[in-house]
Amino acid sequence: MVDPSSANADSRKDTHLYTNGLWLCLFAAVCVIAIALRLVTQDVSWRTPDEKTYISYATQVGQSGPGTFRALVSYYNRDSSQWLYPPPLRVGYVLAVAELANLFGTSAEKAGTWLAFASSLVGVFVAALLDGVFSIVGRLSSRWRF
Protein backbone atom coordinates (compact mmCIF):
# COMPACT_ATOMS: atom_id res chain seq x y z
CA MET A 1 0.00 0.00 0.00
CA VAL A 2 1.31 3.44 -0.93
CA ASP A 3 1.52 6.06 1.76
CA PRO A 4 -0.35 9.18 0.46
CA SER A 5 1.99 11.57 2.27
CA SER A 6 5.08 10.12 0.56
CA ALA A 7 3.38 10.29 -2.85
CA ASN A 8 2.59 13.94 -2.21
CA ALA A 9 6.22 14.62 -1.22
CA ASP A 10 7.48 12.90 -4.38
CA SER A 11 5.12 15.01 -6.47
CA ARG A 12 6.43 18.19 -4.86
CA LYS A 13 10.04 17.10 -5.48
CA ASP A 14 9.26 16.40 -9.13
CA THR A 15 7.59 19.80 -9.51
CA HIS A 16 10.53 21.47 -7.78
CA LEU A 17 13.04 19.71 -10.06
CA TYR A 18 10.98 20.63 -13.13
CA THR A 19 10.81 24.28 -12.06
CA ASN A 20 14.54 24.44 -11.31
CA GLY A 21 15.33 22.80 -14.66
CA LEU A 22 13.07 25.26 -16.45
CA TRP A 23 14.75 28.26 -14.78
CA LEU A 24 18.20 26.83 -15.53
CA CYS A 25 17.30 26.40 -19.22
CA LEU A 26 15.88 29.93 -19.31
CA PHE A 27 19.05 31.30 -17.72
CA ALA A 28 21.22 29.42 -20.20
CA ALA A 29 19.14 30.77 -23.10
CA VAL A 30 19.44 34.34 -21.80
CA CYS A 31 23.22 33.91 -21.41
CA VAL A 32 23.61 32.52 -24.92
CA ILE A 33 21.52 35.36 -26.37
CA ALA A 34 23.45 37.98 -24.35
CA ILE A 35 26.80 36.59 -25.49
CA ALA A 36 25.68 36.31 -29.12
CA LEU A 37 24.31 39.87 -29.19
CA ARG A 38 27.43 41.24 -27.58
CA LEU A 39 29.73 39.36 -29.98
CA VAL A 40 27.77 40.61 -33.00
CA THR A 41 28.11 44.22 -31.87
CA GLN A 42 31.83 44.20 -31.02
CA ASP A 43 32.70 46.70 -33.76
CA VAL A 44 31.53 50.03 -32.43
CA SER A 45 31.01 52.61 -35.16
CA TRP A 46 31.05 55.69 -32.91
CA ARG A 47 32.03 56.64 -29.38
CA THR A 48 30.88 59.33 -26.99
CA PRO A 49 33.34 62.14 -26.16
CA ASP A 50 33.87 60.61 -22.70
CA GLU A 51 34.71 57.21 -24.21
CA LYS A 52 37.13 58.83 -26.65
CA THR A 53 38.80 60.59 -23.72
CA TYR A 54 39.27 57.37 -21.74
CA ILE A 55 40.59 55.57 -24.82
CA SER A 56 43.05 58.43 -25.32
CA TYR A 57 44.18 58.12 -21.69
CA ALA A 58 44.58 54.34 -22.06
CA THR A 59 46.54 54.72 -25.30
CA GLN A 60 48.95 57.19 -23.68
CA VAL A 61 49.37 55.03 -20.58
CA GLY A 62 49.88 51.94 -22.76
CA GLN A 63 52.63 53.70 -24.73
CA SER A 64 54.43 55.43 -21.85
CA GLY A 65 53.53 53.46 -18.73
CA PRO A 66 51.64 54.26 -15.53
CA GLY A 67 53.88 57.24 -14.80
CA THR A 68 51.94 59.06 -17.51
CA PHE A 69 49.07 59.69 -15.08
CA ARG A 70 50.98 62.54 -13.47
CA ALA A 71 51.36 64.27 -16.86
CA LEU A 72 47.71 63.56 -17.76
CA VAL A 73 46.45 65.11 -14.54
CA SER A 74 48.82 68.08 -14.88
CA TYR A 75 47.69 68.72 -18.46
CA TYR A 76 44.04 68.33 -17.47
CA ASN A 77 44.42 70.85 -14.63
CA ARG A 78 46.31 73.41 -16.79
CA ASP A 79 43.99 73.41 -19.80
CA SER A 80 40.50 74.58 -18.85
CA SER A 81 39.14 73.46 -22.24
CA GLN A 82 39.75 69.88 -21.05
CA TRP A 83 37.37 70.37 -18.14
CA LEU A 84 34.45 69.49 -20.42
CA TYR A 85 35.77 65.93 -20.50
CA PRO A 86 36.25 63.46 -17.64
CA PRO A 87 39.44 63.78 -15.60
CA PRO A 88 41.98 60.94 -15.63
CA LEU A 89 40.75 59.56 -12.31
CA ARG A 90 39.59 56.11 -13.43
CA VAL A 91 43.04 54.74 -12.90
CA GLY A 92 41.95 51.10 -12.60
CA TYR A 93 39.92 51.15 -15.81
CA VAL A 94 42.56 53.02 -17.79
CA LEU A 95 45.32 50.68 -16.57
CA ALA A 96 43.22 47.60 -17.34
CA VAL A 97 42.51 48.77 -20.88
CA ALA A 98 46.13 49.78 -21.46
CA GLU A 99 47.48 46.47 -20.15
CA LEU A 100 44.97 44.41 -22.14
CA ALA A 101 45.90 46.33 -25.29
CA ASN A 102 49.60 45.69 -24.66
CA LEU A 103 49.05 42.06 -23.69
CA PHE A 104 47.06 41.19 -26.81
CA GLY A 105 48.81 43.61 -29.16
CA THR A 106 45.61 45.44 -30.07
CA SER A 107 44.33 48.99 -29.87
CA ALA A 108 43.02 50.46 -26.63
CA GLU A 109 39.65 50.84 -28.35
CA LYS A 110 39.38 47.07 -29.00
CA ALA A 111 40.69 46.24 -25.53
CA GLY A 112 38.06 48.53 -23.98
CA THR A 113 35.33 46.80 -25.97
CA TRP A 114 36.46 43.36 -24.81
CA LEU A 115 36.77 44.56 -21.22
CA ALA A 116 33.19 45.85 -21.36
CA PHE A 117 32.10 42.51 -22.84
CA ALA A 118 33.77 40.52 -20.07
CA SER A 119 32.41 42.87 -17.39
CA SER A 120 28.85 42.53 -18.67
CA LEU A 121 29.14 38.73 -18.62
CA VAL A 122 30.49 38.78 -15.08
CA GLY A 123 27.55 41.01 -14.14
CA VAL A 124 25.04 38.52 -15.54
CA PHE A 125 26.65 35.62 -13.68
CA VAL A 126 26.92 37.57 -10.41
CA ALA A 127 23.23 38.51 -10.69
CA ALA A 128 22.35 34.84 -11.24
CA LEU A 129 24.50 33.81 -8.30
CA LEU A 130 22.84 36.38 -6.05
CA ASP A 131 19.44 35.19 -7.23
CA GLY A 132 20.38 31.66 -6.23
CA VAL A 133 21.64 32.78 -2.83
CA PHE A 134 18.52 34.83 -2.10
CA SER A 135 16.33 32.00 -3.34
CA ILE A 136 17.95 29.60 -0.88
CA VAL A 137 17.71 32.14 1.95
CA GLY A 138 14.05 32.72 1.07
CA ARG A 139 13.28 29.00 1.18
CA LEU A 140 15.06 28.61 4.51
CA SER A 141 13.39 31.64 6.07
CA SER A 142 9.95 30.42 5.00
CA ARG A 143 10.54 27.26 7.05
CA TRP A 144 11.44 29.22 10.17
CA ARG A 145 8.43 30.78 11.77
CA PHE A 146 9.09 33.53 14.28
C-alpha positions in Angstrom: 0.0 0.0 0.0 1.3 3.4 -0.9 1.5 6.1 1.8 -0.3 9.2 0.5 2.0 11.6 2.3 5.1 10.1 0.6 3.4 10.3 -2.9 2.6 13.9 -2.2 6.2 14.6 -1.2 7.5 12.9 -4.4 5.1 15.0 -6.5 6.4 18.2 -4.9 10.0 17.1 -5.5 9.3 16.4 -9.1 7.6 19.8 -9.5 10.5 21.5 -7.8 13.0 19.7 -10.1 11.0 20.6 -13.1 10.8 24.3 -12.1 14.5 24.4 -11.3 15.3 22.8 -14.7 13.1 25.3 -16.5 14.8 28.3 -14.8 18.2 26.8 -15.5 17.3 26.4 -19.2 15.9 29.9 -19.3 19.0 31.3 -17.7 21.2 29.4 -20.2 19.1 30.8 -23.1 19.4 34.3 -21.8 23.2 33.9 -21.4 23.6 32.5 -24.9 21.5 35.4 -26.4 23.5 38.0 -24.4 26.8 36.6 -25.5 25.7 36.3 -29.1 24.3 39.9 -29.2 27.4 41.2 -27.6 29.7 39.4 -30.0 27.8 40.6 -33.0 28.1 44.2 -31.9 31.8 44.2 -31.0 32.7 46.7 -33.8 31.5 50.0 -32.4 31.0 52.6 -35.2 31.1 55.7 -32.9 32.0 56.6 -29.4 30.9 59.3 -27.0 33.3 62.1 -26.2 33.9 60.6 -22.7 34.7 57.2 -24.2 37.1 58.8 -26.6 38.8 60.6 -23.7 39.3 57.4 -21.7 40.6 55.6 -24.8 43.1 58.4 -25.3 44.2 58.1 -21.7 44.6 54.3 -22.1 46.5 54.7 -25.3 48.9 57.2 -23.7 49.4 55.0 -20.6 49.9 51.9 -22.8 52.6 53.7 -24.7 54.4 55.4 -21.9 53.5 53.5 -18.7 51.6 54.3 -15.5 53.9 57.2 -14.8 51.9 59.1 -17.5 49.1 59.7 -15.1 51.0 62.5 -13.5 51.4 64.3 -16.9 47.7 63.6 -17.8 46.5 65.1 -14.5 48.8 68.1 -14.9 47.7 68.7 -18.5 44.0 68.3 -17.5 44.4 70.9 -14.6 46.3 73.4 -16.8 44.0 73.4 -19.8 40.5 74.6 -18.9 39.1 73.5 -22.2 39.7 69.9 -21.1 37.4 70.4 -18.1 34.5 69.5 -20.4 35.8 65.9 -20.5 36.2 63.5 -17.6 39.4 63.8 -15.6 42.0 60.9 -15.6 40.8 59.6 -12.3 39.6 56.1 -13.4 43.0 54.7 -12.9 41.9 51.1 -12.6 39.9 51.1 -15.8 42.6 53.0 -17.8 45.3 50.7 -16.6 43.2 47.6 -17.3 42.5 48.8 -20.9 46.1 49.8 -21.5 47.5 46.5 -20.2 45.0 44.4 -22.1 45.9 46.3 -25.3 49.6 45.7 -24.7 49.0 42.1 -23.7 47.1 41.2 -26.8 48.8 43.6 -29.2 45.6 45.4 -30.1 44.3 49.0 -29.9 43.0 50.5 -26.6 39.7 50.8 -28.3 39.4 47.1 -29.0 40.7 46.2 -25.5 38.1 48.5 -24.0 35.3 46.8 -26.0 36.5 43.4 -24.8 36.8 44.6 -21.2 33.2 45.9 -21.4 32.1 42.5 -22.8 33.8 40.5 -20.1 32.4 42.9 -17.4 28.9 42.5 -18.7 29.1 38.7 -18.6 30.5 38.8 -15.1 27.5 41.0 -14.1 25.0 38.5 -15.5 26.6 35.6 -13.7 26.9 37.6 -10.4 23.2 38.5 -10.7 22.3 34.8 -11.2 24.5 33.8 -8.3 22.8 36.4 -6.0 19.4 35.2 -7.2 20.4 31.7 -6.2 21.6 32.8 -2.8 18.5 34.8 -2.1 16.3 32.0 -3.3 18.0 29.6 -0.9 17.7 32.1 1.9 14.0 32.7 1.1 13.3 29.0 1.2 15.1 28.6 4.5 13.4 31.6 6.1 9.9 30.4 5.0 10.5 27.3 7.0 11.4 29.2 10.2 8.4 30.8 11.8 9.1 33.5 14.3 
